[in-house]
Amino acid sequence: MALLESDVPIQEVVTTDPEKAKALESEVRAKMLDMLADEEMTIEAIHEELARRGEEKAETTVRHHVNILKDVDMVEIARLEEAGGGTRKFYKSNTRIFSYDLPDDADEMLSPAQTTAIKELASLVDTLYAEHGDEIEAVAREMKPCDYCETQHYEEFVLRELLDHSLIELSEDGTSDDLLLID
């Protein structure tokens, strides 16, 4: 006889590759991504901003953390400048981290919006499969298995990545800012 039996639905999905997840284990690297999402910075500038945020790190340590983020393609060199016989590198993040908790009553407040989103997304998924199902399935077939997952949800992952990349593009070209009335 079970003392407790409960249906536990999936409430959150985290999609990232294991190397990026490992890189994000450091709070300092998460702060760097946040800083570099809005402006390009040199190692020296990153060092100074981290100190301002309460993270006293040696410049060599900052460089090490930037290199880890670069190695997993979360940070890129955005600009090079000549500087006193050398080259100054400016880094920028190509990754935005959202690390928030919704208010306790958010599920209740957003329930009507979620109903609309489910209906619209179901229609969108139908359209995507009708028009691009072969491509979605081809990409899913070429994916490597997850090292620690028994069940593989390749097509779901491809759809989530497709939607995520589309939302990013809307954000980057300013479309979502216009829709959301963001300054």
MIZAZA-796289 format. One record per atom (N, C-alpha, C): x negated, y, z negated; atom name; residue number from 1. Coordinates in Angstrom, 1 decimal, decimal comma. Example, Ala and Ser with C-alpha at 12.3 -4.5 7.8 and 13.67 -1.06 7.14 Angstrom:
residues 2
c1 c2 c3 site pos
-13,2 -5,7 -7,8 N 1 .
-12,3 -4,5 -7,8 CA 1 .
-13,2 -3,3 -7,8 C 1 .
-12,8 -2,2 -7,1 N 2 .
-13,7 -1,1 -7,1 CA 2 .
-12,9 0,0 -7,9 C 2 .
END
This chain:
residues 183
c1 c2 c3 site pos
-0,8 -1,2 0,0 N 1 .
0,0 0,0 0,0 CA 1 .
-0,9 1,2 0,0 C 1 .
-0,7 2,1 1,0 N 2 .
-1,4 3,3 1,1 CA 2 .
-1,0 4,4 0,0 C 2 .
-1,9 5,0 -0,6 N 3 .
-1,6 6,1 -1,5 CA 3 .
-1,2 7,4 -0,8 C 3 .
-1,8 7,5 0,4 N 4 .
-1,5 8,7 1,2 CA 4 .
-1,5 8,3 2,6 C 4 .
-0,5 8,8 3,4 N 5 .
-0,5 8,5 4,8 CA 5 .
0,0 9,8 5,4 C 5 .
-0,9 10,3 6,3 N 6 .
-0,5 11,6 6,9 CA 6 .
-1,0 11,6 8,4 C 6 .
-0,2 12,2 9,2 N 7 .
-0,6 12,4 10,6 CA 7 .
-1,4 13,7 10,6 C 7 .
-2,6 13,6 11,1 N 8 .
-3,5 14,7 11,1 CA 8 .
-3,8 15,1 12,6 C 8 .
-3,1 16,2 13,0 N 9 .
-3,3 16,6 14,4 CA 9 .
-4,5 17,4 14,6 C 9 .
-5,0 17,4 15,8 N 10 .
-6,2 18,2 16,1 CA 10 .
-5,8 19,7 16,1 C 10 .
-6,5 20,5 15,3 N 11 .
-6,2 21,9 15,2 CA 11 .
-7,2 22,8 15,7 C 11 .
-8,4 22,3 16,0 N 12 .
-9,5 23,1 16,5 CA 12 .
-10,4 22,2 17,4 C 12 .
-10,9 22,8 18,5 N 13 .
-11,8 22,1 19,3 CA 13 .
-13,1 23,0 19,5 C 13 .
-14,2 22,4 19,2 N 14 .
-15,5 23,0 19,4 CA 14 .
-16,2 22,4 20,6 C 14 .
-16,4 23,3 21,6 N 15 .
-17,1 22,8 22,8 CA 15 .
-18,5 23,4 22,9 C 15 .
-19,5 22,7 22,7 N 16 .
-20,9 23,1 23,0 CA 16 .
-21,7 21,9 23,1 C 16 .
-22,9 22,1 23,7 N 17 .
-23,8 20,9 23,8 CA 17 .
-24,6 20,8 22,5 C 17 .
-25,1 19,6 22,2 N 18 .
-25,8 19,4 21,0 CA 18 .
-27,0 20,3 20,8 C 18 .
-27,7 20,6 21,8 N 19 .
-28,9 21,5 21,6 CA 19 .
-28,5 22,9 21,2 C 19 .
-27,4 23,4 21,8 N 20 .
-26,9 24,7 21,4 CA 20 .
-26,4 24,7 20,0 C 20 .
-25,7 23,6 19,6 N 21 .
-25,2 23,5 18,3 CA 21 .
-26,3 23,5 17,3 C 21 .
-27,4 22,8 17,6 N 22 .
-28,6 22,8 16,8 CA 22 .
-29,2 24,2 16,6 C 22 .
-29,3 24,9 17,7 N 23 .
-29,8 26,3 17,7 CA 23 .
-29,0 27,2 16,8 C 23 .
-27,7 26,9 16,7 N 24 .
-26,8 27,8 15,9 CA 24 .
-26,8 27,4 14,5 C 24 .
-27,6 26,4 14,1 N 25 .
-27,6 26,0 12,7 CA 25 .
-28,3 27,1 11,8 C 25 .
-29,0 28,0 12,5 N 26 .
-29,7 29,1 11,7 CA 26 .
-28,8 30,3 11,8 C 26 .
-28,5 30,9 10,6 N 27 .
-27,8 32,1 10,5 CA 27 .
-28,5 33,3 11,1 C 27 .
-29,8 33,3 11,1 N 28 .
-30,6 34,3 11,7 CA 28 .
-30,4 34,3 13,2 C 28 .
-30,4 33,1 13,8 N 29 .
-30,1 33,1 15,3 CA 29 .
-28,7 33,5 15,7 C 29 .
-27,8 33,2 14,8 N 30 .
-26,4 33,7 15,1 CA 30 .
-26,3 35,2 15,0 C 30 .
-27,1 35,8 14,0 N 31 .
-27,1 37,2 14,0 CA 31 .
-27,8 37,8 15,2 C 31 .
-28,8 37,2 15,7 N 32 .
-29,5 37,6 16,9 CA 32 .
-28,6 37,6 18,1 C 32 .
-27,8 36,6 18,2 N 33 .
-26,9 36,5 19,3 CA 33 .
-25,9 37,6 19,3 C 33 .
-25,4 37,9 18,0 N 34 .
-24,5 39,0 17,9 CA 34 .
-25,1 40,3 18,3 C 34 .
-26,3 40,6 17,8 N 35 .
-27,1 41,8 18,2 CA 35 .
-27,3 41,9 19,7 C 35 .
-27,7 40,8 20,3 N 36 .
-28,1 40,9 21,7 CA 36 .
-26,9 40,7 22,6 C 36 .
-25,7 40,5 22,1 N 37 .
-24,5 40,5 23,0 CA 37 .
-24,2 41,9 23,5 C 37 .
-24,5 42,9 22,7 N 38 .
-24,1 44,3 23,1 CA 38 .
-25,2 45,1 23,6 C 38 .
-26,5 44,7 23,4 N 39 .
-27,6 45,5 23,9 CA 39 .
-28,8 44,7 24,1 C 39 .
-29,6 45,1 25,1 N 40 .
-30,9 44,4 25,2 CA 40 .
-31,9 45,0 24,3 C 40 .
-32,7 44,1 23,7 N 41 .
-33,7 44,5 22,7 CA 41 .
-35,0 43,8 22,8 C 41 .
-36,1 44,5 22,4 N 42 .
-37,4 43,8 22,3 CA 42 .
-37,5 43,0 21,0 C 42 .
-38,6 42,2 20,9 N 43 .
-38,8 41,5 19,7 CA 43 .
-38,9 42,5 18,5 C 43 .
-39,6 43,6 18,7 N 44 .
-39,8 44,6 17,7 CA 44 .
-38,4 45,2 17,2 C 44 .
-37,6 45,5 18,2 N 45 .
-36,3 46,0 17,9 CA 45 .
-35,4 45,0 17,2 C 45 .
-35,5 43,8 17,6 N 46 .
-34,7 42,7 16,9 CA 46 .
-35,2 42,6 15,5 C 46 .
-36,5 42,6 15,3 N 47 .
-37,1 42,5 14,0 CA 47 .
-36,6 43,7 13,1 C 47 .
-36,6 44,9 13,6 N 48 .
-36,1 46,0 12,8 CA 48 .
-34,6 45,9 12,5 C 48 .
-33,8 45,5 13,5 N 49 .
-32,4 45,4 13,2 CA 49 .
-32,1 44,3 12,2 C 49 .
-32,8 43,2 12,3 N 50 .
-32,7 42,1 11,3 CA 50 .
-33,0 42,6 9,9 C 50 .
-34,1 43,4 9,8 N 51 .
-34,4 43,9 8,5 CA 51 .
-33,3 44,8 8,0 C 51 .
-32,8 45,6 8,9 N 52 .
-31,6 46,5 8,5 CA 52 .
-30,5 45,7 8,0 C 52 .
-30,3 44,5 8,6 N 53 .
-29,2 43,6 8,2 CA 53 .
-29,5 42,7 7,0 C 53 .
-30,7 43,0 6,4 N 54 .
-31,1 42,2 5,2 CA 54 .
-31,9 40,9 5,5 C 54 .
-32,4 40,8 6,7 N 55 .
-33,2 39,6 7,0 CA 55 .
-34,6 40,0 7,2 C 55 .
-35,4 39,8 6,2 N 56 .
-36,8 40,2 6,3 CA 56 .
-37,6 39,0 6,9 C 56 .
-37,9 39,1 8,1 N 57 .
-38,7 38,0 8,8 CA 57 .
-39,9 38,6 9,5 C 57 .
-40,9 37,8 9,6 N 58 .
-42,1 38,2 10,3 CA 58 .
-41,8 38,3 11,8 C 58 .
-42,5 39,2 12,5 N 59 .
-42,2 39,3 14,0 CA 59 .
-42,5 38,0 14,7 C 59 .
-43,5 37,2 14,2 N 60 .
-43,7 35,9 14,8 CA 60 .
-42,5 34,9 14,6 C 60 .
-41,9 35,0 13,5 N 61 .
-40,7 34,2 13,2 CA 61 .
-39,6 34,7 14,1 C 61 .
-39,4 36,0 14,3 N 62 .
-38,4 36,5 15,2 CA 62 .
-38,6 36,0 16,6 C 62 .
-39,9 36,0 17,0 N 63 .
-40,2 35,6 18,4 CA 63 .
-39,9 34,1 18,5 C 63 .
-40,2 33,3 17,5 N 64 .
-39,9 31,9 17,5 CA 64 .
-38,4 31,6 17,6 C 64 .
-37,6 32,4 16,9 N 65 .
-36,1 32,2 17,0 CA 65 .
-35,6 32,6 18,3 C 65 .
-36,1 33,7 18,9 N 66 .
-35,7 34,1 20,2 CA 66 .
-36,1 33,0 21,2 C 66 .
-37,2 32,4 21,1 N 67 .
-37,6 31,4 22,0 CA 67 .
-36,7 30,2 21,9 C 67 .
-36,3 29,8 20,8 N 68 .
-35,3 28,7 20,6 CA 68 .
-34,1 29,0 21,3 C 68 .
-33,5 30,2 21,2 N 69 .
-32,3 30,6 21,9 CA 69 .
-32,5 30,7 23,4 C 69 .
-33,7 31,1 23,8 N 70 .
-34,0 31,1 25,2 CA 70 .
-34,1 29,7 25,8 C 70 .
-34,7 28,8 25,0 N 71 .
-34,8 27,4 25,5 CA 71 .
-33,5 26,7 25,7 C 71 .
-32,5 27,1 25,0 N 72 .
-31,1 26,5 25,2 CA 72 .
-30,2 27,4 26,0 C 72 .
-30,8 28,4 26,7 N 73 .
-30,1 29,2 27,7 CA 73 .
-29,0 30,1 27,0 C 73 .
-29,2 30,5 25,8 N 74 .
-28,3 31,4 25,2 CA 74 .
-28,8 32,9 25,2 C 74 .
-30,1 33,1 25,5 N 75 .
-30,7 34,4 25,6 CA 75 .
-31,5 34,4 26,8 C 75 .
-31,5 35,5 27,5 N 76 .
-32,3 35,7 28,7 CA 76 .
-33,2 37,0 28,6 C 76 .
-34,2 37,0 29,4 N 77 .
-34,9 38,3 29,6 CA 77 .
-34,1 39,1 30,5 C 77 .
-33,7 40,3 30,0 N 78 .
-32,9 41,2 30,8 CA 78 .
-33,7 42,2 31,6 C 78 .
-34,8 42,6 31,0 N 79 .
-35,6 43,6 31,7 CA 79 .
-37,1 43,5 31,2 C 79 .
-38,0 43,9 32,1 N 80 .
-39,4 44,0 31,8 CA 80 .
-39,8 45,4 32,1 C 80 .
-40,7 45,9 31,2 N 81 .
-41,2 47,3 31,4 CA 81 .
-42,7 47,2 31,2 C 81 .
-43,4 48,0 31,9 N 82 .
-44,9 48,2 31,7 CA 82 .
-45,0 48,9 30,4 C 82 .
-46,0 48,5 29,6 N 83 .
-46,2 49,2 28,3 CA 83 .
-47,7 49,0 27,8 C 83 .
-48,4 50,1 28,0 N 84 .
-49,8 50,1 27,5 CA 84 .
-50,7 49,0 28,0 C 84 .
-50,6 48,7 29,3 N 85 .
-51,4 47,7 29,9 CA 85 .
-50,8 46,3 29,8 C 85 .
-49,6 46,2 29,2 N 86 .
-48,9 44,9 29,1 CA 86 .
-47,5 45,0 29,6 C 86 .
-46,8 44,0 29,3 N 87 .
-45,4 44,0 29,7 CA 87 .
-44,5 43,8 28,4 C 87 .
-43,5 44,7 28,3 N 88 .
-42,5 44,6 27,2 CA 88 .
-41,3 43,9 27,7 C 88 .
-40,9 42,9 27,0 N 89 .
-39,7 42,1 27,4 CA 89 .
-38,5 42,6 26,6 C 89 .
-37,4 42,7 27,3 N 90 .
-36,1 43,0 26,6 CA 90 .
-35,2 41,8 26,8 C 90 .
-34,6 41,4 25,7 N 91 .
-33,8 40,2 25,7 CA 91 .
-32,3 40,6 25,5 C 91 .
-31,5 39,7 26,1 N 92 .
-30,0 39,9 26,0 CA 92 .
-29,4 38,6 25,9 C 92 .
-28,3 38,5 25,1 N 93 .
-27,6 37,3 24,9 CA 93 .
-26,6 37,1 26,1 C 93 .
-26,5 35,9 26,6 N 94 .
-25,4 35,6 27,5 CA 94 .
-24,3 34,8 26,9 C 94 .
-24,3 34,7 25,5 N 95 .
-23,4 33,9 24,7 CA 95 .
-22,8 34,8 23,6 C 95 .
-21,5 34,8 23,5 N 96 .
-20,8 35,5 22,5 CA 96 .
-20,3 34,5 21,4 C 96 .
-20,6 34,8 20,2 N 97 .
-20,2 33,9 19,1 CA 97 .
-19,0 34,6 18,4 C 97 .
-17,9 33,8 18,3 N 98 .
-16,8 34,3 17,5 CA 98 .
-16,8 33,4 16,2 C 98 .
-16,9 34,1 15,0 N 99 .
-17,0 33,4 13,8 CA 99 .
-16,0 34,1 12,8 C 99 .
-14,7 33,9 13,0 N 100 .
-13,7 34,6 12,2 CA 100 .
-12,8 33,5 11,6 C 100 .
-12,1 33,9 10,6 N 101 .
-11,0 33,2 10,1 CA 101 .
-9,7 34,0 10,3 C 101 .
-8,7 33,4 10,9 N 102 .
-7,4 34,0 11,0 CA 102 .
-6,8 34,2 9,7 C 102 .
-5,9 35,3 9,5 N 103 .
-5,2 35,4 8,3 CA 103 .
-4,3 34,2 8,0 C 103 .
-4,0 34,0 6,7 N 104 .
-3,3 32,8 6,3 CA 104 .
-1,9 32,7 7,0 C 104 .
-1,3 33,8 7,3 N 105 .
0,0 33,8 7,9 CA 105 .
0,0 33,8 9,5 C 105 .
-1,2 33,7 10,0 N 106 .
-1,4 33,8 11,5 CA 106 .
-0,6 32,8 12,3 C 106 .
-0,6 31,5 11,8 N 107 .
0,2 30,5 12,5 CA 107 .
1,7 30,9 12,6 C 107 .
2,2 31,3 11,6 N 108 .
3,6 31,7 11,6 CA 108 .
3,9 32,9 12,5 C 108 .
3,0 33,9 12,3 N 109 .
3,2 35,2 13,1 CA 109 .
3,0 34,9 14,6 C 109 .
2,1 34,0 14,9 N 110 .
1,8 33,8 16,4 CA 110 .
2,5 32,6 17,0 C 110 .
3,4 32,0 16,2 N 111 .
4,2 30,8 16,7 CA 111 .
4,9 31,1 18,0 C 111 .
5,6 32,3 18,1 N 112 .
6,3 32,5 19,4 CA 112 .
5,3 32,7 20,6 C 112 .
4,2 33,4 20,3 N 113 .
3,2 33,6 21,3 CA 113 .
2,6 32,2 21,7 C 113 .
2,4 31,3 20,8 N 114 .
1,9 30,0 21,1 CA 114 .
2,8 29,2 22,0 C 114 .
4,1 29,3 21,7 N 115 .
5,1 28,7 22,5 CA 115 .
5,0 29,2 24,0 C 115 .
4,9 30,5 24,1 N 116 .
4,7 31,0 25,5 CA 116 .
3,4 30,5 26,1 C 116 .
2,4 30,6 25,3 N 117 .
1,1 30,1 25,9 CA 117 .
1,1 28,7 26,3 C 117 .
1,7 27,8 25,5 N 118 .
1,9 26,4 25,9 CA 118 .
2,6 26,2 27,2 C 118 .
3,7 26,9 27,3 N 119 .
4,5 26,8 28,6 CA 119 .
3,7 27,3 29,8 C 119 .
3,0 28,5 29,6 N 120 .
2,3 29,0 30,7 CA 120 .
1,0 28,2 31,0 C 120 .
0,4 27,7 30,0 N 121 .
-0,8 26,8 30,2 CA 121 .
-0,4 25,5 30,9 C 121 .
0,7 24,9 30,5 N 122 .
1,2 23,7 31,1 CA 122 .
1,4 23,9 32,6 C 122 .
2,0 25,0 32,9 N 123 .
2,2 25,4 34,3 CA 123 .
0,8 25,6 35,1 C 123 .
-0,1 26,3 34,4 N 124 .
-1,4 26,5 35,0 CA 124 .
-2,2 25,2 35,2 C 124 .
-2,1 24,3 34,2 N 125 .
-2,8 23,0 34,4 CA 125 .
-2,2 22,3 35,6 C 125 .
-0,9 22,3 35,7 N 126 .
-0,2 21,6 36,8 CA 126 .
-0,7 22,2 38,1 C 126 .
-0,8 23,5 38,2 N 127 .
-1,3 24,2 39,4 CA 127 .
-2,8 23,9 39,7 C 127 .
-3,6 23,9 38,6 N 128 .
-5,0 23,6 38,8 CA 128 .
-5,2 22,2 39,3 C 128 .
-4,4 21,2 38,8 N 129 .
-4,6 19,8 39,3 CA 129 .
-4,0 19,7 40,7 C 129 .
-2,9 20,4 41,0 N 130 .
-2,3 20,3 42,3 CA 130 .
-3,3 20,9 43,4 C 130 .
-4,0 22,0 43,0 N 131 .
-4,9 22,6 44,0 CA 131 .
-6,3 22,2 43,9 C 131 .
-6,8 21,8 42,7 N 132 .
-8,2 21,5 42,5 CA 132 .
-8,5 20,2 41,7 C 132 .
-7,5 19,3 41,7 N 133 .
-7,6 18,1 40,9 CA 133 .
-8,8 17,2 41,3 C 133 .
-9,1 17,2 42,6 N 134 .
-10,2 16,4 43,1 CA 134 .
-11,5 16,9 42,6 C 134 .
-11,7 18,2 42,6 N 135 .
-12,9 18,8 42,1 CA 135 .
-13,1 18,6 40,6 C 135 .
-12,0 18,8 39,9 N 136 .
-12,0 18,6 38,4 CA 136 .
-12,4 17,2 38,1 C 136 .
-11,8 16,2 38,8 N 137 .
-12,1 14,8 38,5 CA 137 .
-13,5 14,4 39,0 C 137 .
-14,0 15,0 40,1 N 138 .
-15,4 14,8 40,5 CA 138 .
-16,4 15,3 39,5 C 138 .
-16,2 16,4 38,9 N 139 .
-17,1 17,0 37,9 CA 139 .
-17,0 16,1 36,7 C 139 .
-15,8 15,7 36,3 N 140 .
-15,7 14,8 35,1 CA 140 .
-16,4 13,5 35,3 C 140 .
-16,4 12,9 36,5 N 141 .
-17,0 11,6 36,8 CA 141 .
-18,5 11,7 36,6 C 141 .
-19,1 12,9 36,9 N 142 .
-20,5 13,1 36,9 CA 142 .
-21,1 13,4 35,5 C 142 .
-20,2 13,6 34,5 N 143 .
-20,7 14,0 33,2 CA 143 .
-21,3 12,8 32,5 C 143 .
-22,3 13,2 31,6 N 144 .
-23,0 12,1 30,8 CA 144 .
-22,2 11,9 29,6 C 144 .
-22,2 10,7 29,0 N 145 .
-21,4 10,5 27,8 CA 145 .
-22,0 11,3 26,6 C 145 .
-21,1 11,6 25,7 N 146 .
-21,4 12,2 24,5 CA 146 .
-22,2 11,2 23,6 C 146 .
-23,3 11,6 23,1 N 147 .
-24,1 10,6 22,3 CA 147 .
-23,4 10,1 21,1 C 147 .
-22,5 10,8 20,5 N 148 .
-21,9 10,3 19,2 CA 148 .
-20,4 10,1 19,3 C 148 .
-19,9 10,2 20,5 N 149 .
-18,4 10,1 20,7 CA 149 .
-18,1 8,7 21,3 C 149 .
-17,2 8,0 20,6 N 150 .
-16,7 6,7 21,2 CA 150 .
-15,7 7,0 22,3 C 150 .
-14,8 8,0 22,1 N 151 .
-13,9 8,3 23,2 CA 151 .
-14,4 9,5 24,0 C 151 .
-14,3 9,5 25,2 N 152 .
-14,8 10,5 26,1 CA 152 .
-13,6 11,3 26,7 C 152 .
-13,5 12,5 26,6 N 153 .
-12,4 13,3 27,1 CA 153 .
-13,0 14,3 28,2 C 153 .
-13,5 13,7 29,2 N 154 .
-14,2 14,5 30,2 CA 154 .
-13,4 15,5 30,9 C 154 .
-12,2 15,1 31,4 N 155 .
-11,4 16,0 32,2 CA 155 .
-10,9 17,1 31,2 C 155 .
-10,5 16,8 30,0 N 156 .
-10,1 17,9 29,1 CA 156 .
-11,2 18,9 28,9 C 156 .
-12,5 18,4 28,7 N 157 .
-13,6 19,2 28,6 CA 157 .
-13,8 20,1 29,8 C 157 .
-13,7 19,6 31,0 N 158 .
-13,8 20,3 32,2 CA 158 .
-12,8 21,4 32,2 C 158 .
-11,5 21,1 31,9 N 159 .
-10,4 22,1 31,9 CA 159 .
-10,7 23,2 30,9 C 159 .
-11,2 22,8 29,7 N 160 .
-11,5 23,8 28,7 CA 160 .
-12,6 24,7 29,1 C 160 .
-13,6 24,2 29,7 N 161 .
-14,7 25,0 30,2 CA 161 .
-14,3 25,9 31,3 C 161 .
-13,4 25,4 32,2 N 162 .
-12,9 26,2 33,3 CA 162 .
-12,1 27,4 32,7 C 162 .
-11,2 27,1 31,8 N 163 .
-10,4 28,2 31,2 CA 163 .
-11,3 29,2 30,4 C 163 .
-12,3 28,6 29,7 N 164 .
-13,2 29,5 28,9 CA 164 .
-14,0 30,4 29,8 C 164 .
-14,6 29,8 30,9 N 165 .
-15,3 30,6 31,8 CA 165 .
-14,5 31,7 32,5 C 165 .
-13,2 31,4 32,8 N 166 .
-12,3 32,3 33,4 CA 166 .
-12,0 33,5 32,4 C 166 .
-11,8 33,1 31,1 N 167 .
-11,6 34,2 30,1 CA 167 .
-12,8 35,1 29,9 C 167 .
-14,0 34,5 30,0 N 168 .
-15,2 35,2 29,9 CA 168 .
-15,3 36,2 31,1 C 168 .
-15,0 35,7 32,3 N 169 .
-15,1 36,6 33,5 CA 169 .
-14,1 37,8 33,4 C 169 .
-12,9 37,5 32,9 N 170 .
-11,9 38,5 32,6 CA 170 .
-12,4 39,6 31,6 C 170 .
-13,1 39,1 30,6 N 171 .
-13,7 40,0 29,6 CA 171 .
-14,8 40,8 30,2 C 171 .
-15,7 40,1 30,9 N 172 .
-16,9 40,8 31,4 CA 172 .
-16,6 41,8 32,5 C 172 .
-15,6 41,6 33,3 N 173 .
-15,2 42,6 34,4 CA 173 .
-14,3 43,7 33,9 C 173 .
-13,9 43,6 32,6 N 174 .
-13,1 44,6 32,0 CA 174 .
-11,6 44,4 32,1 C 174 .
-11,2 43,3 32,8 N 175 .
-9,8 43,1 33,0 CA 175 .
-9,1 42,8 31,7 C 175 .
-9,7 42,0 30,8 N 176 .
-9,0 41,7 29,5 CA 176 .
-9,0 43,0 28,7 C 176 .
-10,0 43,9 28,8 N 177 .
-10,0 45,1 28,0 CA 177 .
-8,8 46,0 28,4 C 177 .
-8,5 46,0 29,8 N 178 .
-7,4 46,8 30,3 CA 178 .
-6,1 46,2 29,8 C 178 .
-6,0 44,8 29,8 N 179 .
-4,8 44,2 29,4 CA 179 .
-4,5 44,3 27,9 C 179 .
-5,6 44,3 27,1 N 180 .
-5,5 44,4 25,6 CA 180 .
-5,6 45,8 25,1 C 180 .
-5,7 46,8 26,0 N 181 .
-5,8 48,2 25,6 CA 181 .
-7,0 48,4 24,6 C 181 .
-8,2 47,7 24,9 N 182 .
-9,4 47,9 24,1 CA 182 .
-10,2 49,0 24,7 C 182 .
-10,8 49,8 23,9 N 183 .
-11,7 50,9 24,3 CA 183 .
-12,9 50,4 24,9 C 183 .
END
